[in-house]
Amino acid sequence: MLGTGPQRAELERSNRALSEFAHRAAHDLKAPVRHVRQSASRLISVGAQRLTDTQHTLAHRIVTAGVRMEEIISRLLDFAQ
């Protein structure tokens, strides 16, 4: 059972703080993931002729993993709100 008065106010304050933290953390995590994904995409498009098959495969894996990480971060943010 949810408390009343001071307990309820503290719970609401705590939930707001958690939501704000999740939003900031998601933003802080998305930026470097996006940067890595974009860098790997650029490597593929600009240096495609110079990459070995293994390097090309690894760059594609980085892009794919970056997209998945961005999706996971977005879902966590949605869940936290």
ROTOR-386657 format. One record per atom (N, C-alpha, C): residue number from 1; residue in three letters; z, y, x. Coordinates in pm, 1 decimal. Layout:
<node seq="NUM" type="ALA" z="Z" y="Y" x="X"/>
...
This chain:
<node seq="1" type="MET" z="0.0" y="-117.8" x="84.2"/>
<node seq="1" type="MET" z="0.0" y="0.0" x="0.0"/>
<node seq="1" type="MET" z="0.0" y="124.3" x="88.8"/>
<node seq="2" type="LEU" z="-80.9" y="218.8" x="53.9"/>
<node seq="2" type="LEU" z="-91.1" y="344.4" x="127.9"/>
<node seq="2" type="LEU" z="30.5" y="430.6" x="100.1"/>
<node seq="3" type="GLY" z="87.3" y="485.4" x="208.3"/>
<node seq="3" type="GLY" z="205.4" y="570.3" x="194.2"/>
<node seq="3" type="GLY" z="171.9" y="699.4" x="121.2"/>
<node seq="4" type="THR" z="275.4" y="773.1" x="93.3"/>
<node seq="4" type="THR" z="257.5" y="901.4" x="26.0"/>
<node seq="4" type="THR" z="308.4" y="1011.9" x="116.2"/>
<node seq="5" type="GLY" z="271.6" y="1131.3" x="83.5"/>
<node seq="5" type="GLY" z="321.5" y="1248.2" x="155.2"/>
<node seq="5" type="GLY" z="284.7" y="1248.7" x="302.1"/>
<node seq="6" type="PRO" z="385.3" y="1257.9" x="389.9"/>
<node seq="6" type="PRO" z="360.3" y="1270.2" x="533.6"/>
<node seq="6" type="PRO" z="282.8" y="1151.6" x="592.5"/>
<node seq="7" type="GLN" z="308.6" y="1030.3" x="543.8"/>
<node seq="7" type="GLN" z="237.6" y="913.0" x="595.7"/>
<node seq="7" type="GLN" z="89.0" y="920.9" x="563.9"/>
<node seq="8" type="ARG" z="58.9" y="958.7" x="443.6"/>
<node seq="8" type="ARG" z="-82.0" y="969.4" x="401.3"/>
<node seq="8" type="ARG" z="-152.9" y="1079.6" x="480.1"/>
<node seq="9" type="ALA" z="-86.2" y="1192.7" x="496.9"/>
<node seq="9" type="ALA" z="-144.6" y="1304.1" x="572.2"/>
<node seq="9" type="ALA" z="-170.5" y="1262.8" x="716.6"/>
<node seq="10" type="GLU" z="-78.3" y="1189.1" x="775.9"/>
<node seq="10" type="GLU" z="-95.3" y="1142.7" x="913.8"/>
<node seq="10" type="GLU" z="-211.3" y="1044.0" x="923.7"/>
<node seq="11" type="LEU" z="-222.4" y="955.8" x="826.9"/>
<node seq="11" type="LEU" z="-332.8" y="859.0" x="824.8"/>
<node seq="11" type="LEU" z="-467.1" y="930.7" x="812.0"/>
<node seq="12" type="GLU" z="-475.6" y="1028.9" x="726.0"/>
<node seq="12" type="GLU" z="-599.4" y="1105.2" x="709.2"/>
<node seq="12" type="GLU" z="-634.4" y="1181.6" x="836.4"/>
<node seq="13" type="ARG" z="-532.1" y="1241.3" x="900.7"/>
<node seq="13" type="ARG" z="-555.3" y="1313.0" x="1025.6"/>
<node seq="13" type="ARG" z="-604.4" y="1216.8" x="1134.0"/>
<node seq="14" type="SER" z="-543.6" y="1101.2" x="1140.1"/>
<node seq="14" type="SER" z="-581.9" y="999.9" x="1237.9"/>
<node seq="14" type="SER" z="-725.7" y="952.1" x="1215.0"/>
<node seq="15" type="ASN" z="-761.7" y="932.1" x="1089.7"/>
<node seq="15" type="ASN" z="-898.1" y="889.1" x="1056.8"/>
<node seq="15" type="ASN" z="-1001.3" y="995.6" x="1093.1"/>
<node seq="16" type="ARG" z="-966.9" y="1122.6" x="1069.9"/>
<node seq="16" type="ARG" z="-1058.4" y="1231.5" x="1108.3"/>
<node seq="16" type="ARG" z="-1075.3" y="1235.8" x="1259.6"/>
<node seq="17" type="ALA" z="-965.2" y="1220.6" x="1332.0"/>
<node seq="17" type="ALA" z="-971.4" y="1223.0" x="1478.3"/>
<node seq="17" type="ALA" z="-1055.5" y="1106.6" x="1529.8"/>
<node seq="18" type="LEU" z="-1040.6" y="990.1" x="1470.3"/>
<node seq="18" type="LEU" z="-1119.7" y="873.6" x="1510.0"/>
<node seq="18" type="LEU" z="-1267.9" y="896.3" x="1482.8"/>
<node seq="19" type="SER" z="-1299.5" y="953.6" x="1368.6"/>
<node seq="19" type="SER" z="-1438.6" y="982.1" x="1334.4"/>
<node seq="19" type="SER" z="-1499.2" y="1083.1" x="1431.8"/>
<node seq="20" type="GLU" z="-1424.6" y="1186.7" x="1465.6"/>
<node seq="20" type="GLU" z="-1473.3" y="1286.3" x="1561.6"/>
<node seq="20" type="GLU" z="-1494.5" y="1223.7" x="1699.1"/>
<node seq="21" type="PHE" z="-1400.8" y="1138.1" x="1740.9"/>
<node seq="21" type="PHE" z="-1414.5" y="1069.6" x="1869.2"/>
<node seq="21" type="PHE" z="-1538.6" y="981.3" x="1869.7"/>
<node seq="22" type="ALA" z="-1560.1" y="905.4" x="1762.5"/>
<node seq="22" type="ALA" z="-1675.9" y="816.0" x="1754.7"/>
<node seq="22" type="ALA" z="-1805.4" y="895.7" x="1762.6"/>
<node seq="23" type="HIS" z="-1809.8" y="1010.5" x="1697.4"/>
<node seq="23" type="HIS" z="-1929.4" y="1094.4" x="1700.8"/>
<node seq="23" type="HIS" z="-1957.0" y="1144.0" x="1842.8"/>
<node seq="24" type="ARG" z="-1853.0" y="1193.7" x="1910.6"/>
<node seq="24" type="ARG" z="-1870.2" y="1241.8" x="2048.2"/>
<node seq="24" type="ARG" z="-1908.2" y="1128.1" x="2141.9"/>
<node seq="25" type="ALA" z="-1842.8" y="1013.4" x="2126.6"/>
<node seq="25" type="ALA" z="-1872.0" y="899.1" x="2212.6"/>
<node seq="25" type="ALA" z="-2015.2" y="851.0" x="2191.6"/>
<node seq="26" type="ALA" z="-2059.7" y="847.1" x="2066.9"/>
<node seq="26" type="ALA" z="-2196.9" y="803.2" x="2039.2"/>
<node seq="26" type="ALA" z="-2296.5" y="897.7" x="2105.6"/>
<node seq="27" type="HIS" z="-2272.7" y="1026.8" x="2094.0"/>
<node seq="27" type="HIS" z="-2362.6" y="1123.4" x="2157.2"/>
<node seq="27" type="HIS" z="-2361.5" y="1105.5" x="2308.3"/>
<node seq="28" type="ASP" z="-2244.1" y="1089.0" x="2366.4"/>
<node seq="28" type="ASP" z="-2232.1" y="1072.9" x="2510.9"/>
<node seq="28" type="ASP" z="-2297.3" y="944.3" x="2560.3"/>
<node seq="29" type="LEU" z="-2298.4" y="840.7" x="2477.9"/>
<node seq="29" type="LEU" z="-2362.0" y="714.6" x="2515.8"/>
<node seq="29" type="LEU" z="-2513.1" y="718.0" x="2494.6"/>
<node seq="30" type="LYS" z="-2556.5" y="785.0" x="2388.7"/>
<node seq="30" type="LYS" z="-2699.5" y="787.7" x="2358.8"/>
<node seq="30" type="LYS" z="-2780.5" y="860.9" x="2465.2"/>
<node seq="31" type="ALA" z="-2728.1" y="968.2" x="2518.5"/>
<node seq="31" type="ALA" z="-2804.6" y="1048.8" x="2614.2"/>
<node seq="31" type="ALA" z="-2846.2" y="969.7" x="2738.2"/>
<node seq="32" type="PRO" z="-2755.3" y="901.7" x="2809.2"/>
<node seq="32" type="PRO" z="-2800.0" y="827.1" x="2926.9"/>
<node seq="32" type="PRO" z="-2888.3" y="707.3" x="2891.9"/>
<node seq="33" type="VAL" z="-2861.8" y="643.0" x="2779.1"/>
<node seq="33" type="VAL" z="-2946.4" y="530.3" x="2738.1"/>
<node seq="33" type="VAL" z="-3088.0" y="580.0" x="2710.9"/>
<node seq="34" type="ARG" z="-3098.8" y="692.9" x="2641.6"/>
<node seq="34" type="ARG" z="-3230.2" y="750.9" x="2613.5"/>
<node seq="34" type="ARG" z="-3302.1" y="787.4" x="2743.7"/>
<node seq="35" type="HIS" z="-3228.8" y="844.1" x="2837.8"/>
<node seq="35" type="HIS" z="-3288.3" y="884.0" x="2965.6"/>
<node seq="35" type="HIS" z="-3342.1" y="762.1" x="3041.3"/>
<node seq="36" type="VAL" z="-3266.0" y="655.4" x="3048.0"/>
<node seq="36" type="VAL" z="-3310.7" y="533.6" x="3116.5"/>
<node seq="36" type="VAL" z="-3434.0" y="477.2" x="3046.9"/>
<node seq="37" type="ARG" z="-3429.7" y="471.8" x="2912.9"/>
<node seq="37" type="ARG" z="-3543.8" y="417.5" x="2837.4"/>
<node seq="37" type="ARG" z="-3669.1" y="501.0" x="2858.9"/>
<node seq="38" type="GLN" z="-3654.8" y="633.0" x="2853.9"/>
<node seq="38" type="GLN" z="-3769.9" y="720.9" x="2873.6"/>
<node seq="38" type="GLN" z="-3824.5" y="710.6" x="3016.3"/>
<node seq="39" type="SER" z="-3735.9" y="697.8" x="3112.7"/>
<node seq="39" type="SER" z="-3780.1" y="683.8" x="3251.7"/>
<node seq="39" type="SER" z="-3858.1" y="554.7" x="3271.2"/>
<node seq="40" type="ALA" z="-3810.5" y="445.7" x="3213.0"/>
<node seq="40" type="ALA" z="-3882.1" y="318.4" x="3223.7"/>
<node seq="40" type="ALA" z="-4016.5" y="325.9" x="3152.2"/>
<node seq="41" type="SER" z="-4021.1" y="392.2" x="3037.8"/>
<node seq="41" type="SER" z="-4148.2" y="409.1" x="2965.4"/>
<node seq="41" type="SER" z="-4247.1" y="489.1" x="3048.6"/>
<node seq="42" type="ARG" z="-4198.5" y="592.8" x="3112.9"/>
<node seq="42" type="ARG" z="-4286.4" y="674.5" x="3197.6"/>
<node seq="42" type="ARG" z="-4335.9" y="593.6" x="3316.9"/>
<node seq="43" type="LEU" z="-4250.1" y="514.1" x="3375.0"/>
<node seq="43" type="LEU" z="-4289.8" y="428.0" x="3486.2"/>
<node seq="43" type="LEU" z="-4402.3" y="334.6" x="3444.0"/>
<node seq="44" type="ILE" z="-4389.6" y="279.5" x="3325.3"/>
<node seq="44" type="ILE" z="-4493.0" y="188.4" x="3273.4"/>
<node seq="44" type="ILE" z="-4624.8" y="262.6" x="3254.5"/>
<node seq="45" type="SER" z="-4618.7" y="380.3" x="3193.1"/>
<node seq="45" type="SER" z="-4743.8" y="450.8" x="3161.5"/>
<node seq="45" type="SER" z="-4808.3" y="514.7" x="3284.7"/>
<node seq="46" type="VAL" z="-4729.3" y="570.2" x="3374.6"/>
<node seq="46" type="VAL" z="-4784.3" y="640.3" x="3491.1"/>
<node seq="46" type="VAL" z="-4815.7" y="544.2" x="3605.4"/>
<node seq="47" type="GLY" z="-4728.5" y="446.5" x="3627.0"/>
<node seq="47" type="GLY" z="-4745.5" y="359.5" x="3742.5"/>
<node seq="47" type="GLY" z="-4793.4" y="220.4" x="3708.7"/>
<node seq="48" type="ALA" z="-4850.6" y="201.8" x="3591.8"/>
<node seq="48" type="ALA" z="-4889.3" y="68.6" x="3545.4"/>
<node seq="48" type="ALA" z="-4979.5" y="-4.0" x="3643.2"/>
<node seq="49" type="GLN" z="-5074.0" y="66.8" x="3703.9"/>
<node seq="49" type="GLN" z="-5168.5" y="1.1" x="3794.1"/>
<node seq="49" type="GLN" z="-5104.1" y="-39.3" x="3925.9"/>
<node seq="50" type="ARG" z="-4993.6" y="25.6" x="3960.8"/>
<node seq="50" type="ARG" z="-4927.3" y="-4.6" x="4087.3"/>
<node seq="50" type="ARG" z="-4813.0" y="-103.3" x="4072.9"/>
<node seq="51" type="LEU" z="-4774.1" y="-133.9" x="3949.9"/>
<node seq="51" type="LEU" z="-4662.8" y="-226.5" x="3928.3"/>
<node seq="51" type="LEU" z="-4710.0" y="-370.8" x="3936.7"/>
<node seq="52" type="THR" z="-4626.5" y="-454.4" x="3996.6"/>
<node seq="52" type="THR" z="-4655.8" y="-597.9" x="3993.3"/>
<node seq="52" type="THR" z="-4626.0" y="-647.2" x="3851.9"/>
<node seq="53" type="ASP" z="-4667.8" y="-768.4" x="3822.9"/>
<node seq="53" type="ASP" z="-4639.0" y="-825.6" x="3690.6"/>
<node seq="53" type="ASP" z="-4488.6" y="-833.8" x="3666.3"/>
<node seq="54" type="THR" z="-4413.9" y="-871.0" x="3767.9"/>
<node seq="54" type="THR" z="-4269.0" y="-880.2" x="3755.3"/>
<node seq="54" type="THR" z="-4207.8" y="-743.1" x="3728.8"/>
<node seq="55" type="GLN" z="-4251.5" y="-642.5" x="3801.1"/>
<node seq="55" type="GLN" z="-4200.2" y="-507.2" x="3780.8"/>
<node seq="55" type="GLN" z="-4234.7" y="-455.4" x="3641.7"/>
<node seq="56" type="HIS" z="-4354.4" y="-483.0" x="3597.1"/>
<node seq="56" type="HIS" z="-4398.2" y="-441.7" x="3462.8"/>
<node seq="56" type="HIS" z="-4310.5" y="-508.0" x="3356.8"/>
<node seq="57" type="THR" z="-4285.2" y="-637.3" x="3373.1"/>
<node seq="57" type="THR" z="-4200.5" y="-711.1" x="3279.2"/>
<node seq="57" type="THR" z="-4059.1" y="-653.9" x="3277.4"/>
<node seq="58" type="LEU" z="-4004.3" y="-626.3" x="3395.8"/>
<node seq="58" type="LEU" z="-3869.3" y="-571.5" x="3403.5"/>
<node seq="58" type="LEU" z="-3860.9" y="-433.1" x="3338.9"/>
<node seq="59" type="ALA" z="-3961.5" y="-349.6" x="3359.2"/>
<node seq="59" type="ALA" z="-3962.3" y="-216.5" x="3298.0"/>
<node seq="59" type="ALA" z="-3966.6" y="-227.6" x="3145.9"/>
<node seq="60" type="HIS" z="-4046.8" y="-321.7" x="3095.1"/>
<node seq="60" type="HIS" z="-4051.7" y="-343.2" x="2949.5"/>
<node seq="60" type="HIS" z="-3917.2" y="-391.7" x="2897.1"/>
<node seq="61" type="ARG" z="-3849.1" y="-475.5" x="2973.0"/>
<node seq="61" type="ARG" z="-3716.3" y="-522.3" x="2931.7"/>
<node seq="61" type="ARG" z="-3618.6" y="-405.8" x="2924.1"/>
<node seq="62" type="ILE" z="-3628.2" y="-312.7" x="3019.0"/>
<node seq="62" type="ILE" z="-3540.4" y="-195.7" x="3017.7"/>
<node seq="62" type="ILE" z="-3564.6" y="-113.0" x="2891.9"/>
<node seq="63" type="VAL" z="-3691.6" y="-92.0" x="2859.3"/>
<node seq="63" type="VAL" z="-3725.2" y="-14.6" x="2739.9"/>
<node seq="63" type="VAL" z="-3670.6" y="-83.8" x="2614.5"/>
<node seq="64" type="THR" z="-3694.2" y="-213.6" x="2604.6"/>
<node seq="64" type="THR" z="-3647.9" y="-289.2" x="2488.8"/>
<node seq="64" type="THR" z="-3495.5" y="-286.2" x="2478.0"/>
<node seq="65" type="ALA" z="-3426.8" y="-304.7" x="2589.7"/>
<node seq="65" type="ALA" z="-3280.3" y="-301.0" x="2589.1"/>
<node seq="65" type="ALA" z="-3229.8" y="-162.1" x="2550.5"/>
<node seq="66" type="GLY" z="-3298.8" y="-57.2" x="2596.4"/>
<node seq="66" type="GLY" z="-3260.3" y="79.3" x="2560.9"/>
<node seq="66" type="GLY" z="-3272.2" y="105.6" x="2412.1"/>
<node seq="67" type="VAL" z="-3380.1" y="57.4" x="2354.3"/>
<node seq="67" type="VAL" z="-3398.8" y="73.5" x="2209.6"/>
<node seq="67" type="VAL" z="-3288.0" y="0.7" x="2134.5"/>
<node seq="68" type="ARG" z="-3256.3" y="-122.0" x="2178.1"/>
<node seq="68" type="ARG" z="-3148.9" y="-197.7" x="2111.6"/>
<node seq="68" type="ARG" z="-3014.8" y="-127.1" x="2126.2"/>
<node seq="69" type="MET" z="-2985.7" y="-73.5" x="2244.9"/>
<node seq="69" type="MET" z="-2859.3" y="-2.7" x="2265.4"/>
<node seq="69" type="MET" z="-2849.7" y="119.8" x="2175.2"/>
<node seq="70" type="GLU" z="-2959.5" y="194.2" x="2162.4"/>
<node seq="70" type="GLU" z="-2957.9" y="311.4" x="2074.4"/>
<node seq="70" type="GLU" z="-2929.9" y="269.8" x="1930.1"/>
<node seq="71" type="GLU" z="-2987.5" y="157.5" x="1887.0"/>
<node seq="71" type="GLU" z="-2964.1" y="108.4" x="1751.4"/>
<node seq="71" type="GLU" z="-2818.1" y="66.7" x="1732.7"/>
<node seq="72" type="ILE" z="-2763.1" y="-1.2" x="1832.6"/>
<node seq="72" type="ILE" z="-2623.5" y="-44.6" x="1824.6"/>
<node seq="72" type="ILE" z="-2530.5" y="76.1" x="1817.3"/>
<node seq="73" type="ILE" z="-2555.4" y="175.3" x="1900.7"/>
<node seq="73" type="ILE" z="-2472.3" y="296.0" x="1900.8"/>
<node seq="73" type="ILE" z="-2480.9" y="365.4" x="1765.2"/>
<node seq="74" type="SER" z="-2600.2" y="373.9" x="1709.2"/>
<node seq="74" type="SER" z="-2616.9" y="436.5" x="1577.5"/>
<node seq="74" type="SER" z="-2541.1" y="359.4" x="1469.9"/>
<node seq="75" type="ARG" z="-2547.4" y="226.3" x="1474.9"/>
<node seq="75" type="ARG" z="-2475.2" y="146.0" x="1375.6"/>
<node seq="75" type="ARG" z="-2324.5" y="162.0" x="1389.3"/>
<node seq="76" type="LEU" z="-2276.4" y="167.5" x="1512.6"/>
<node seq="76" type="LEU" z="-2132.9" y="188.8" x="1533.4"/>
<node seq="76" type="LEU" z="-2089.2" y="324.0" x="1479.3"/>
<node seq="77" type="LEU" z="-2172.4" y="424.4" x="1500.9"/>
<node seq="77" type="LEU" z="-2140.5" y="556.6" x="1448.8"/>
<node seq="77" type="LEU" z="-2137.9" y="555.2" x="1296.0"/>
<node seq="78" type="ASP" z="-2236.7" y="490.1" x="1235.6"/>
<node seq="78" type="ASP" z="-2238.2" y="479.2" x="1089.4"/>
<node seq="78" type="ASP" z="-2112.9" y="407.5" x="1038.4"/>
<node seq="79" type="PHE" z="-2071.8" y="302.4" x="1108.2"/>
<node seq="79" type="PHE" z="-1954.5" y="226.4" x="1068.3"/>
<node seq="79" type="PHE" z="-1827.8" y="311.3" x="1079.4"/>
<node seq="80" type="ALA" z="-1819.7" y="391.9" x="1183.3"/>
<node seq="80" type="ALA" z="-1700.6" y="473.7" x="1206.1"/>
<node seq="80" type="ALA" z="-1686.4" y="584.3" x="1103.0"/>
<node seq="81" type="GLN" z="-1794.5" y="622.6" x="1039.0"/>
<node seq="81" type="GLN" z="-1788.9" y="730.9" x="939.8"/>
<node seq="81" type="GLN" z="-1765.1" y="670.2" x="807.4"/>
